[in-house]
Amino acid sequence: MAQKSSPVPARRWRFREALQLAWPASIAASITPLLGSADVWALGQSERPLDIAAVGLAAVIFSLAYWTFGFIRMSVAGLTAQAAGANDEEEMRAALVRGVAIGAAIGVILVILQKPMAMASFPLLRIGSEASDATISSARDYFDIRIWGAPFALATYALLGWLTARGRTDYLMAASIFITVLNIALDWHFVLNLGLGPKGVAAGTLIAEIAGFVIAAAFALRIMMKEGGLNLPLHWRRIVDPARFRATLAVNRDIFIRTLILASAYAWFVQRSGAFGDVTLAANQTLMQLFLFTGLALDGAAIAAETLVGRAIGAKAREAYDIAFRTTLAIAAAGAILFTAFYALWGDAAIALLTPEGAIRDDAMRYLPWVVISPLIVAAGFQLDGVFIGATRAREMRDAMIVTAIVFFPITILLAKLFSNHGLWAAFTIYFILRGATLVVYLPRIRRDLSDAGTDRVVNA
């Protein structure tokens, strides 16, 4: 049963609170692509550097699958944050159980369907691609090993979303650091010491995904121990309550569609990179690690927005919503400027660290300017994602992404034909501009629908 909360002045929702949530989340998010960067680095030092292209190609399948099911983290984060705003501990726990169950179930289905999934995916990736048979074979080896981590990876999404909504982005950061350090150590051992190539990279990722689930679950249990203990009643009826379950499924459905389109855009970019040969495919994969590092680091502001906006919605606090929006937007803008400066000054050094000297590095240097400007392009879209997730406005996110995709896919073909790989990067840049612009159109609905009741109330988990 929800407990009554005591009024808390809205002035507490200031920049400091948002920053305290954002900076650990930024570190956690920015560490995540280091998993891919570590893979690139290890393979770059191996006997066959072009295996970078193989892992990049196979990783597209997991990116498409895992990003598609990213709705698990997002829905758990939004629904838990709103329950926190209403000071409803039982519903927060129920949201976690629903999310972990959904994630693990989907992961098991992916494992069961791994053969038809591979049979459908690899021929599609080869359409219009110049990737060699050796690259495709190595990519398949990677897929066959890593797929077994799907239940753990997707269940972990729910746990991480829950930690975020509980305001424990420090736990989120600790879990991410642990997973990354473990994965780097395993890359070193399996690839450089044992010479296993893509198979070693996949094995390291699999082990890291299992370990990540264990540590995230341990952090969740720690929070529960402090917030009522593990004996706090959680009735099965609450978990499967038809109204709440329908609401969860509705949010998940719309974010699923939105994220499927988003993941398809990334997959399309990598698939189109293959049209320019193994060297450009490997160069784009290297640049994508930097691109993802930037975008996910900026995602700290979005994660803070998920928590703060969700709590404001749950507490029906319009003023708290306004402050949450402004503070997280300011953090996103500051981060974008810093990362743009960083890549302008040291982007070439980052590429040199990731790739061996030669054709791949030269090609990556040629297209580096697109990564340099990327922080300024993606910042607004990422922050707005957090706002809409916290408000659980999944339908608007879905519709905005559909409009963006309608423009993106055809413009990719046109610009790539006219300007080759520069055209491909230009289309990708336009995609992120449209992603933010379409969300801005729907933004006024959130504040308009937020009741004036409780505008001086802020409830912290």
N, C-alpha and C positions, 0 to 999 in steps of 0.2 A: 504494500500500500504506500502511496506517495506520502511523504512527510511535508508538513508545512515549513516553509523557509522563512527566515528572518530577513527583513529588508536590509539591503547593503547599498550604500551610496554608489550611484553610477560613476562617480569620479574615480573609483578604483579601476575602472576599465580604461586605463591610460596607456600611453606608449610603453611604459615599463613592463606592464603585464603582458602586452602583446609581444614585446621583445623577448621576455623570459620564456615564452612558448616558442617563439620563432627561431632563436639561435640554435638550441639543441636540435630542433627539427631540421634546420638547414644543414647542420653538420651530418645528421643521420641521412638525409636525402642525398647530399653531395657525396657521401661515402658509397652509396649504393652503386653508382656507375663505375666506381673503382674496381668492382668485381669484373666488369667487362674490360676495363683498362688493364687490369692485372693479366687477364687472358691475352690481350693484345701484346702486352710487354713480354710475357713468357714465350709466346709463340714467335715473337719477333726475334728472340734470342736463340730459337731452336734451329734445327737443320733445315726446316722447311717454312720460312716466313710466310709463304703464301697460304699456309693453313689459317692465317688470320681471316682470309676471305671465307674459308670453309666454316669456321665458327660463327662468323658474322652472318652467313647465309642461314645456318641452322638456328641461330639465336633468334632470327626473325620469327620462326614458328612459335617459340616460347614467348617472345614479346607479344605476338598477336594473341596467343592464348591467355597469357597472364595479364596483360593489360586489358584484354576484353573482360576478364573476371576481376578487374580492379574495382568493380562495383561493390565487391564484398567489403573491402576496407572503407570505401567511401560511405556506403550505407550504414555500416556499423558506427563510423565516426559521427555522422550527422545525427542518427537516431539516439546514440548514447549521449552526445552533447546536449540534445534537447531534453533528454531525461535528467541530465545533470542540472540543467536550468530549472527544472521542476523539482529538483531534489528527490528524485525517485530512484533509490538504490536498487530496488528489485528489478525495475525495468532496465537499468543499465546492465545488470548481469544477464538478464534475459536476452538483450540485444547481442551480447557477446556469445552466448550459447547458440543462438540462431545463426550468427555469422560463422562461427567455427564449424558448425554442422554442415552448413551450405558449402563452405570452402572445401572441407575434407571430402564431401560427397562428390563435388564436381571433379576434384583431383583424382579420385578413384575411377570415375568414368573416363577421364583422359587416359589413365594407365590401361584400362580395359580396351579402349579404342585406339591404342597407339599405332597398330599396324595400318588400319584404314586411314588414320590421320596422316601418317607418313606417306602412304601411297597417293593421297590426294595433294599433299603439300609440296613435295619435291618436284613433281612435274610442273606445277604452277610456277614455282620459283625458276624453273629452267626456260620458261617461255620467253623468247626474245633475249635470253642471257648468253653471254660468251664464256661463262664459268666452265672450267675444264671438268672432265670426268673424275679426275683425282680429287678436285675440290668438292664435288658432289658426294663422292664416296666418303670422304672424311667428315662431311657435314652429317651424313646419315649415321656414322659411328657416334658422333656427339649426341645426336637426337636419341638414339637407342638407349643410352645410359642416363641422360639427364631426365627423361620423362618420368622416371620412378620417384622423383622428388615432388611431383605435382601435388599430391595430397597435403604434404607438409608446407609447401610454399603457399598454397591458397588458404589453408587454415591459418597460417601466420599473418596473412593479410588482415583477417578479422581481429587478431590479437593486437596488431600494430594500430589499427584504426581505433580500437578500444583504449589503448594506452594514450593515444593522442587526445581523445575526447575527455579522458580523465585528467588531462592537464599534465601528464607525466611524459613530456617529450624528452626528459632526461633519460628515462628508461628506453624510449625509442632510440635515442642516440647510442646508449650503451649496447643495446642489442645489435644495432647496425655496425658498430665498430667491431664487436666480437665476430660477427659473420664475415666481415670484410677481411680482418686480420687472418682468420682461419682459412678463408679461401685463397688469399695470397700465399700463405705458407704451403697449402696443398698444391697450388700451381707450381711453386718452386720445386716441390718434391716430385710430383707426377710428371711434369713437363721437362724440367731442366735436369733433374737427377735420373729419372727413369726413362725419359725420352718417349713418353706415351702420346705426345701431341694432342690433338683434339679429344681423344679418349680420356687423357689425363685431366684436361680442362673440365670435361663433363663430370668426371668422378669427383673432382674437387668441389664443383658447384653443388652436386647432389648431397655430399656430406655436409656442406655449409648450410644448405636449406633445411636439412633435418635438425642440425644443431640450433639453427635460428628459431625453429618452432619451439624447441625445448626451453631456450632461455626466455623467449617472449612469454610463454605460458607461466614460467616461474615468476616473472615480473607481475603478471596479472594476478596470480595467487597472492603475491605479497601485498598488492593493493587491497584485495578482498580481506585479507587478514586485518588490515588497519581500518577498514570501513565496514565494521559489523561482524567480521570473522567469517569463516567458512560454514558455520552453522546457521547463518542467516537464511531464513526460509526462502526458497525459490520454487514456487509451485509449477508443476509441469503445465497446468492450464494457462499460466501466464505466458509461458514460452510459445505455446501453440494457439494462443487466443486468436480466434478467426479474424477479428478486426485488426489486431496488431500485426498478424502474419500477412494479411492482405496488404496492409500499408508497407510492410517490409518488402514484399514481393513487387509491389508497384514501383517503389524506389529502385529496387535492384533491376527490374526490367528496363526502365528508362535509362539508367546509368549503364547497363549492359549494352544497349544499342549505341549510346553515345561513345562508350569506350571501344566498342568493336570498330566503329568508324575511325576513331583516333588511332588505334593500333593498326588498322588497315592502311592508314596514311603513312605510318612509319615503315610498314612492310613494303608498301608500294615504292617508297623512296629507295629502300635497299634493293628491291627487285629490279628497279630501273637502273640502279648503279651498275648492276651486272651487265647491262647492255653495252657498257664501255670497257669491258674486259676485267680480268682478275686484278690488275694493278689499281685501276680506279675504284673497283669494288673494295679492295683492301684500304685504299686511301680514305674513301668515304666512311668506312667502318671506323677508322682511326679518328676522323673528325667527328663522327657521331658520338664517340665516347666523350669528347670535350663538350659537344653540344648538350648531351644528356647531363653531364656534370654541372653545367651552368644552369640548365632548366630546373633540375632537381634541387640544386642548392637554393635557388629562388623559391622553390616550393615550400620553404620554411614559412614564408609569409602566408601561403595558402593554407598550410596546416594550422597555423595560428588562427586564421580566419574561420576555418571549420569549427574549431573549438569555441571561439568567442561569439561568433554569429549564432552557432547552434544553441549556446546557453542563453543568448539574448532572446532567441525565438522561444525557447522553452519557458523562459521567465516572462515572456510578453513585454520585453523592455525595449522600446523604440530608441531611447537615447543611448542605451548600451549598444544597440546595433549600429547606430551612426558612428560611435566612437570606435567600435571594432573595425568597421569598414575603413575609416580614415587612417587609423594607426597601421593596419596591415598593408594598406596601399602605400603609405610612406616607407615602410620597411622594404617592400618590393621594389620601389623606385630607387632607393639608396643602394640596394643590392645589385640592381641592373647596372648602375653607373660604375660600381666597383669592379664588377666582372668584365665589363667592356674594357675598362682601363687595364685590367690584368692581362686579357688576351691580346690587346694592342701592344703591350710591352713584352710579354713573355709567352705568347702563343707558339712561336717558332720553337722555343725551348721545350715546351710541352710535347710538341710533335716529335722532336728529336729524341725525347725520353721514351716515347711509346714505340717508335719504329726504327728499324735499322737503316743505315745510310744507303741510299739507292733510289730506285724508281718510285717505290711506295711513298717514301718521305718527300721526294720532289713533288709528286702529285698532290700530296696533302698540303704542302706549303702553298701550292698554286690556288687552292680553294679556301685557305684559312680565313680570308676577309669575311666570308659568310658567317663563320663562327664568332668572329670579333663583334659583329653587330647583333648577334642573336640575343644577348641578354636584354637589350632595349626592345626587342621585338616580342619576346615571350613573357615578359614580366607581368603585364596587365592581365593577360589571359590566365596565367597560373593563379594570380591572386583572386580573380573573379571565380575561377573554379572552386576555390576554397569557400567563398561567400555562398555560392549556390549549393555546395554540398552541405554546409552547415545549416542552411535553410531547408534542406532536402527538396529543393526545386529541381528534381531530376528531369521532369518533362521539358522544362525550358532548356536545360543543358542538352538534351537529346535533339530538340528542334534546331537549336543553334548549330550543332555539329552537322546535322543533315544539310543545312544551307551551305555551310563551309565546304563540305565534301563535294557538293554539286559543282562548285567552282573549281576546287583543287584538282581533281583527277583529270579533267580535260586540259586544264592549263598546264599541267605537268607534261603531257604529251607534246603540246604546242611548243613550250619554251625549251624542252630538251631537244626537240628537233631543230630549233633555230639556233640554240646556243650551247648544245651538248651538256656537259656536266654543270657548267655555270647556270644554264637554264634550269636544270634540275634543282639546284640550290635556291634559285630565285623563286621557283614555284613553292618550295618548302617554306621559304620566308613569307610569301604571300599567304600561305595557309595559316600561319600563326597570327598574322595581322587580322585575318578574317575571324579566327577563333575568338579573339578578344572583342572585336567589333560587334559580332552577333550577340554575345552575352550582354554587352552594354545596352542593347535594345530592350532586353527583358529585365534589366536590373531594377527599374522603378517599381516593378510589381511586388518585390519583396517588402520594401518599406511601406508601400501603400496598403498591403494586406496585414501588416503588423499592427496589432491593437495598441491604442494608447494606454491601455490598462497596464499598470506595473512598470511605468517608465522609470521609476526610481529604484527598481529592484534588480539586483544582480545576484545570481546564485552560483557559487563556486562548488565544484565537486570535491 
